[in-house]
Amino acid sequence: MLRFTPAAGAFQLVVIAYVHLPGGERRAVLAHAASAMSPSGILFMVGHARRNLAHGVGGLQQAAVHA
């Protein structure tokens, strides 16, 4: 996943779902995703919130991988 480099501006829609990584790796994935979008493209991202650690159910339990 961290090695995939899409063509710049290739996609109208980029979806990132539940990709929880440490900060530096997360920023790299988001940078690749943003560069893969066409100028009018949409980036859709869904994941667990940090508050899920104390008040939620499921998801990762390491604070370092929550946005």
SESEMI-141717 format. One record per residue: x negated, y, z negated of N, C-alpha, C, CB in turn; residue number from 1; residue in three letters. Coordinates in nm, 3 decimals, m for minus. Each point is the difference from the previous one (the first is absolute). Glycine has a CB too. Layout:
BEGIN
+---------+---------+---------+---------+---------+---------+---------+---------+---------+---------+---------+---------+-----+-----+
!     n.X !     n.Y !     n.Z !    ca.X !    ca.Y !    ca.Z !     c.X !     c.Y !     c.Z !    cb.X !    cb.Y !    cb.Z !   k !   r !
+---------+---------+---------+---------+---------+---------+---------+---------+---------+---------+---------+---------+-----+-----+
!       X !       Y !       Z !       X !       Y !       Z !       X !       Y !       Z !       X !       Y !       Z ! NUM ! ALA !
...
+---------+---------+---------+---------+---------+---------+---------+---------+---------+---------+---------+---------+-----+-----+
//
This chain:
BEGIN
+---------+---------+---------+---------+---------+---------+---------+---------+---------+---------+---------+---------+-----+-----+
!     n.X !     n.Y !     n.Z !    ca.X !    ca.Y !    ca.Z !     c.X !     c.Y !     c.Z !    cb.X !    cb.Y !    cb.Z !   k !   r !
+---------+---------+---------+---------+---------+---------+---------+---------+---------+---------+---------+---------+-----+-----+
!  m0.082 !  m0.118 !   0.000 !   0.082 !   0.118 !   0.000 !  m0.087 !   0.125 !   0.000 !   0.181 !  m0.126 !  m0.120 !   1 ! MET !
!  m0.285 !   0.130 !   0.042 !  m0.084 !   0.119 !  m0.007 !  m0.088 !   0.015 !   0.123 !   0.002 !  m0.020 !  m0.247 !   2 ! LEU !
!  m0.013 !  m0.083 !   0.327 !  m0.086 !   0.006 !   0.119 !   0.075 !   0.035 !   0.127 !  m0.144 !  m0.166 !  m0.107 !   3 ! ARG !
!   0.275 !   0.162 !   0.105 !   0.080 !   0.031 !   0.117 !  m0.006 !   0.150 !   0.028 !   0.152 !  m0.197 !  m0.047 !   4 ! PHE !
!  m0.190 !   0.232 !   0.168 !  m0.005 !   0.140 !   0.040 !   0.088 !   0.016 !   0.124 !  m0.235 !   0.031 !  m0.097 !   5 ! THR !
!   0.355 !   0.020 !   0.080 !   0.091 !   0.015 !   0.113 !  m0.044 !   0.114 !   0.092 !   0.186 !  m0.089 !  m0.142 !   6 ! PRO !
!  m0.136 !   0.083 !   0.263 !  m0.027 !   0.108 !   0.096 !   0.066 !   0.128 !  m0.049 !  m0.015 !  m0.165 !   0.191 !   7 ! ALA !
!  m0.054 !   0.275 !  m0.178 !   0.052 !   0.130 !  m0.046 !   0.128 !   0.036 !   0.076 !  m0.233 !   0.076 !  m0.057 !   8 ! ALA !
!   0.334 !  m0.037 !  m0.017 !   0.126 !   0.046 !   0.059 !   0.081 !  m0.108 !   0.068 !  m0.109 !   0.214 !   0.028 !   9 ! GLY !
!   0.085 !  m0.339 !  m0.058 !   0.061 !  m0.111 !   0.073 !   0.144 !  m0.031 !  m0.041 !  m0.226 !  m0.090 !   0.023 !  10 ! ALA !
!   0.269 !   0.131 !  m0.142 !   0.128 !  m0.046 !  m0.052 !   0.095 !   0.114 !  m0.036 !  m0.117 !  m0.201 !  m0.084 !  11 ! PHE !
!   0.245 !   0.178 !   0.109 !   0.105 !   0.094 !  m0.040 !   0.039 !  m0.022 !  m0.146 !   0.085 !   0.006 !   0.237 !  12 ! GLN !
!  m0.102 !  m0.129 !  m0.286 !   0.038 !  m0.034 !  m0.136 !  m0.109 !  m0.087 !  m0.062 !   0.246 !   0.014 !   0.058 !  13 ! LEU !
!  m0.292 !   0.026 !  m0.174 !  m0.097 !  m0.079 !  m0.077 !   0.063 !  m0.028 !  m0.136 !  m0.201 !   0.103 !   0.122 !  14 ! VAL !
!   0.207 !  m0.232 !  m0.160 !   0.061 !  m0.040 !  m0.126 !  m0.107 !  m0.065 !  m0.088 !   0.225 !  m0.033 !   0.113 !  15 ! VAL !
!  m0.234 !   0.081 !  m0.236 !  m0.088 !  m0.058 !  m0.100 !   0.089 !  m0.041 !  m0.116 !  m0.204 !   0.143 !   0.070 !  16 ! ILE !
!   0.210 !  m0.273 !  m0.098 !   0.090 !  m0.049 !  m0.103 !  m0.078 !  m0.079 !  m0.105 !   0.189 !  m0.008 !   0.166 !  17 ! ALA !
!  m0.183 !   0.055 !  m0.289 !  m0.059 !  m0.067 !  m0.116 !  m0.147 !  m0.035 !   0.021 !   0.224 !  m0.090 !  m0.052 !  18 ! TYR !
!  m0.298 !   0.184 !   0.105 !  m0.146 !  m0.016 !   0.013 !  m0.062 !   0.079 !  m0.115 !   0.009 !  m0.028 !   0.257 !  19 ! VAL !
!  m0.033 !  m0.041 !  m0.367 !  m0.057 !   0.063 !  m0.119 !  m0.148 !  m0.032 !  m0.007 !   0.221 !  m0.017 !  m0.121 !  20 ! HIS !
!  m0.301 !   0.120 !   0.137 !  m0.145 !  m0.013 !   0.001 !  m0.061 !   0.106 !  m0.091 !   0.005 !  m0.094 !   0.236 !  21 ! LEU !
!  m0.128 !   0.072 !  m0.279 !  m0.070 !   0.106 !  m0.075 !  m0.009 !   0.126 !   0.086 !  m0.133 !  m0.173 !  m0.128 !  22 ! PRO !
!   0.120 !   0.288 !   0.063 !   0.005 !   0.131 !   0.065 !  m0.075 !   0.016 !   0.131 !   0.024 !   0.082 !  m0.223 !  23 ! GLY !
!  m0.152 !  m0.117 !   0.226 !  m0.079 !   0.018 !   0.122 !   0.050 !  m0.084 !   0.116 !  m0.193 !   0.050 !  m0.143 !  24 ! GLY !
!   0.228 !  m0.173 !   0.116 !   0.052 !  m0.088 !   0.105 !   0.138 !   0.047 !   0.045 !  m0.130 !  m0.193 !  m0.095 !  25 ! GLU !
!   0.213 !   0.238 !   0.000 !   0.132 !   0.051 !   0.035 !  m0.012 !   0.122 !   0.091 !   0.091 !  m0.086 !  m0.218 !  26 ! ARG !
!  m0.184 !   0.176 !   0.186 !  m0.019 !   0.119 !   0.085 !  m0.047 !  m0.039 !   0.140 !  m0.056 !   0.136 !  m0.204 !  27 ! ARG !
!  m0.028 !  m0.237 !   0.215 !  m0.047 !  m0.046 !   0.132 !   0.116 !  m0.056 !   0.082 !  m0.225 !  m0.051 !  m0.099 !  28 ! ALA !
!   0.310 !  m0.030 !   0.037 !   0.116 !  m0.056 !   0.070 !   0.093 !   0.112 !   0.046 !  m0.017 !  m0.211 !  m0.136 !  29 ! VAL !
!   0.044 !   0.307 !   0.049 !   0.088 !   0.110 !   0.037 !  m0.060 !   0.086 !   0.111 !   0.090 !   0.001 !  m0.233 !  30 ! LEU !
!  m0.221 !   0.019 !   0.230 !  m0.065 !   0.077 !   0.107 !   0.012 !  m0.072 !   0.134 !  m0.160 !   0.096 !  m0.168 !  31 ! ALA !
!   0.140 !  m0.227 !   0.168 !   0.018 !  m0.078 !   0.124 !   0.144 !   0.008 !   0.048 !  m0.185 !  m0.156 !  m0.070 !  32 ! HIS !
!   0.280 !   0.143 !  m0.023 !   0.141 !   0.006 !   0.037 !   0.035 !   0.136 !   0.059 !   0.054 !  m0.165 !  m0.181 !  33 ! ALA !
!  m0.101 !   0.271 !   0.118 !   0.029 !   0.135 !   0.050 !  m0.060 !   0.023 !   0.138 !   0.008 !   0.082 !  m0.235 !  34 ! ALA !
!  m0.128 !  m0.130 !   0.258 !  m0.062 !   0.019 !   0.131 !   0.066 !  m0.085 !   0.107 !  m0.215 !   0.053 !  m0.114 !  35 ! SER !
!   0.284 !  m0.160 !   0.075 !   0.066 !  m0.087 !   0.097 !   0.133 !   0.057 !   0.048 !  m0.109 !  m0.194 !  m0.108 !  36 ! ALA !
!   0.163 !   0.293 !   0.038 !   0.129 !   0.057 !   0.036 !  m0.014 !   0.097 !   0.116 !   0.076 !  m0.026 !  m0.236 !  37 ! MET !
!   0.025 !   0.025 !   0.322 !   0.006 !   0.102 !   0.104 !   0.033 !   0.133 !  m0.066 !   0.074 !  m0.170 !   0.176 !  38 ! SER !
!  m0.091 !   0.282 !  m0.106 !   0.028 !   0.131 !  m0.061 !   0.141 !   0.012 !  m0.058 !  m0.163 !   0.096 !   0.159 !  39 ! PRO !
!   0.259 !  m0.163 !  m0.101 !   0.138 !   0.006 !  m0.052 !   0.036 !  m0.126 !  m0.079 !   0.063 !   0.146 !   0.195 !  40 ! SER !
!  m0.162 !  m0.226 !  m0.230 !   0.023 !  m0.127 !  m0.069 !   0.045 !   0.015 !  m0.144 !  m0.169 !  m0.096 !   0.149 !  41 ! GLY !
!   0.212 !  m0.015 !  m0.204 !   0.048 !  m0.005 !  m0.138 !  m0.082 !  m0.102 !  m0.077 !   0.234 !   0.065 !   0.072 !  42 ! ILE !
!  m0.276 !  m0.026 !  m0.193 !  m0.068 !  m0.092 !  m0.092 !   0.099 !  m0.032 !  m0.112 !  m0.234 !   0.093 !   0.056 !  43 ! LEU !
!   0.266 !  m0.220 !  m0.073 !   0.093 !  m0.044 !  m0.104 !  m0.078 !  m0.089 !  m0.095 !   0.202 !   0.014 !   0.155 !  44 ! PHE !
!  m0.204 !   0.024 !  m0.283 !  m0.076 !  m0.076 !  m0.099 !   0.089 !  m0.030 !  m0.120 !  m0.216 !   0.108 !   0.075 !  45 ! MET !
!   0.212 !  m0.232 !  m0.121 !   0.077 !  m0.040 !  m0.118 !  m0.091 !  m0.085 !  m0.089 !   0.221 !   0.007 !   0.129 !  46 ! VAL !
!  m0.209 !   0.015 !  m0.259 !  m0.080 !  m0.076 !  m0.095 !   0.055 !   0.021 !  m0.140 !  m0.204 !   0.020 !   0.146 !  47 ! GLY !
!   0.134 !  m0.071 !  m0.244 !   0.040 !   0.015 !  m0.139 !  m0.059 !   0.128 !  m0.057 !   0.015 !  m0.250 !  m0.027 !  48 ! HIS !
!   0.064 !   0.322 !  m0.049 !  m0.047 !   0.122 !  m0.067 !  m0.081 !  m0.038 !  m0.124 !   0.201 !   0.129 !   0.086 !  49 ! ALA !
!  m0.289 !  m0.039 !  m0.127 !  m0.082 !  m0.023 !  m0.119 !   0.088 !  m0.024 !  m0.124 !  m0.181 !   0.144 !   0.099 !  50 ! ARG !
!   0.296 !  m0.077 !  m0.108 !   0.085 !  m0.018 !  m0.117 !   0.056 !  m0.142 !  m0.010 !   0.058 !   0.242 !   0.012 !  51 ! ARG !
!  m0.066 !  m0.316 !   0.097 !   0.043 !  m0.139 !  m0.001 !  m0.082 !  m0.084 !  m0.099 !   0.073 !   0.025 !   0.240 !  52 ! ASN !
!  m0.196 !   0.019 !  m0.269 !  m0.085 !  m0.073 !  m0.093 !   0.064 !  m0.013 !  m0.138 !  m0.200 !   0.082 !   0.125 !  53 ! LEU !
!   0.265 !   0.024 !  m0.171 !   0.059 !  m0.002 !  m0.134 !   0.152 !  m0.017 !  m0.001 !  m0.188 !   0.144 !  m0.071 !  54 ! ALA !
!   0.253 !  m0.104 !   0.181 !   0.146 !   0.004 !  m0.003 !   0.066 !  m0.078 !   0.113 !  m0.020 !   0.220 !  m0.107 !  55 ! HIS !
!  m0.055 !  m0.299 !   0.181 !   0.058 !  m0.071 !   0.113 !  m0.013 !  m0.150 !  m0.013 !  m0.051 !   0.196 !   0.140 !  56 ! GLY !
!   0.089 !  m0.261 !  m0.033 !  m0.007 !  m0.145 !   0.008 !  m0.071 !  m0.036 !   0.129 !   0.213 !  m0.029 !  m0.135 !  57 ! VAL !
!  m0.305 !  m0.065 !   0.127 !  m0.071 !  m0.045 !   0.120 !  m0.110 !   0.097 !   0.039 !   0.208 !  m0.114 !   0.076 !  58 ! GLY !
!  m0.267 !   0.085 !   0.035 !  m0.108 !   0.084 !   0.048 !  m0.132 !  m0.029 !  m0.070 !   0.168 !   0.175 !   0.053 !  59 ! GLY !
!  m0.270 !  m0.111 !  m0.005 !  m0.132 !  m0.019 !  m0.057 !  m0.007 !   0.062 !  m0.138 !  m0.101 !  m0.003 !   0.229 !  60 ! LEU !
!   0.013 !  m0.049 !  m0.311 !  m0.010 !   0.049 !  m0.137 !  m0.133 !   0.069 !  m0.028 !   0.150 !  m0.183 !  m0.068 !  61 ! GLN !
!  m0.224 !   0.222 !   0.172 !  m0.125 !   0.074 !  m0.018 !   0.021 !   0.145 !   0.042 !  m0.137 !  m0.210 !   0.039 !  62 ! GLN !
!   0.112 !   0.302 !  m0.132 !   0.022 !   0.142 !   0.028 !  m0.087 !   0.050 !   0.114 !   0.058 !   0.033 !  m0.238 !  63 ! ALA !
!  m0.174 !  m0.090 !   0.259 !  m0.093 !   0.047 !   0.103 !   0.054 !  m0.016 !   0.143 !  m0.185 !  m0.059 !  m0.154 !  64 ! ALA !
!   0.282 !  m0.027 !   0.173 !   0.051 !  m0.023 !   0.136 !   0.136 !   0.063 !   0.024 !  m0.128 !  m0.211 !   0.003 !  65 ! VAL !
!   0.175 !   0.292 !  m0.096 !   0.126 !   0.071 !   0.017 !  m0.029 !   0.143 !   0.043 !   0.114 !  m0.145 !  m0.174 !  66 ! HIS !
!  m0.037 !   0.192 !   0.269 !  m0.016 !   0.137 !   0.049 !   0.042 !   0.100 !  m0.104 !   0.037 !  m0.079 !   0.231 !  67 ! ALA !
+---------+---------+---------+---------+---------+---------+---------+---------+---------+---------+---------+---------+-----+-----+
//
